[in-house]
Amino acid sequence: MASEASEDAAKEMIFMGEVLRAFDCVRTNGYVMHVDDVT
């Protein structure tokens, strides 16, 4: 099983991925798309 530290790192990496994708949507579309179905 994953340790608590690696779980936190994975959550942080997922969060950073969502942030980067949001910025990409802004750059591409000019507006923010809220992604609520990604957990």
One Martini backbone bead per residue (centre of mass of N, CA, C, O) as a GRO file, in nm:
protein
   39
    1MET     BB    1   0.101   0.033   0.014
    2ALA     BB    2   0.065   0.354   0.039
    3SER     BB    3   0.189   0.606   0.176
    4GLU     BB    4   0.110   0.905   0.309
    5ALA     BB    5   0.315   1.073   0.152
    6SER     BB    6   0.241   0.967  -0.138
    7GLU     BB    7  -0.052   1.053  -0.128
    8ASP     BB    8  -0.002   1.354  -0.103
    9ALA     BB    9   0.161   1.378  -0.365
   10ALA     BB   10  -0.065   1.282  -0.552
   11LYS     BB   11  -0.269   1.503  -0.483
   12GLU     BB   12  -0.084   1.737  -0.566
   13MET     BB   13  -0.048   1.650  -0.861
   14ILE     BB   14  -0.346   1.662  -0.936
   15PHE     BB   15  -0.390   1.955  -0.864
   16MET     BB   16  -0.177   2.070  -1.058
   17GLY     BB   17  -0.311   1.957  -1.311
   18GLU     BB   18  -0.572   2.124  -1.284
   19VAL     BB   19  -0.441   2.400  -1.288
   20LEU     BB   20  -0.301   2.374  -1.562
   21ARG     BB   21  -0.563   2.319  -1.721
   22ALA     BB   22  -0.700   2.583  -1.653
   23PHE     BB   23  -0.489   2.765  -1.783
   24ASP     BB   24  -0.522   2.638  -2.063
   25CYS     BB   25  -0.817   2.721  -2.100
   26VAL     BB   26  -0.768   3.022  -2.083
   27ARG     BB   27  -0.566   3.043  -2.320
   28THR     BB   28  -0.762   2.912  -2.532
   29ASN     BB   29  -1.069   3.042  -2.446
   30GLY     BB   30  -1.084   3.282  -2.211
   31TYR     BB   31  -1.183   3.067  -1.992
   32VAL     BB   32  -1.318   2.897  -1.721
   33MET     BB   33  -1.317   2.554  -1.648
   34HIS     BB   34  -1.510   2.358  -1.445
   35VAL     BB   35  -1.384   2.066  -1.272
   36ASP     BB   36  -1.590   1.833  -1.086
   37ASP     BB   37  -1.539   1.519  -1.196
   38VAL     BB   38  -1.256   1.537  -1.067
   39THR     BB   39  -1.069   1.322  -0.816
   0.00000   0.00000   0.00000
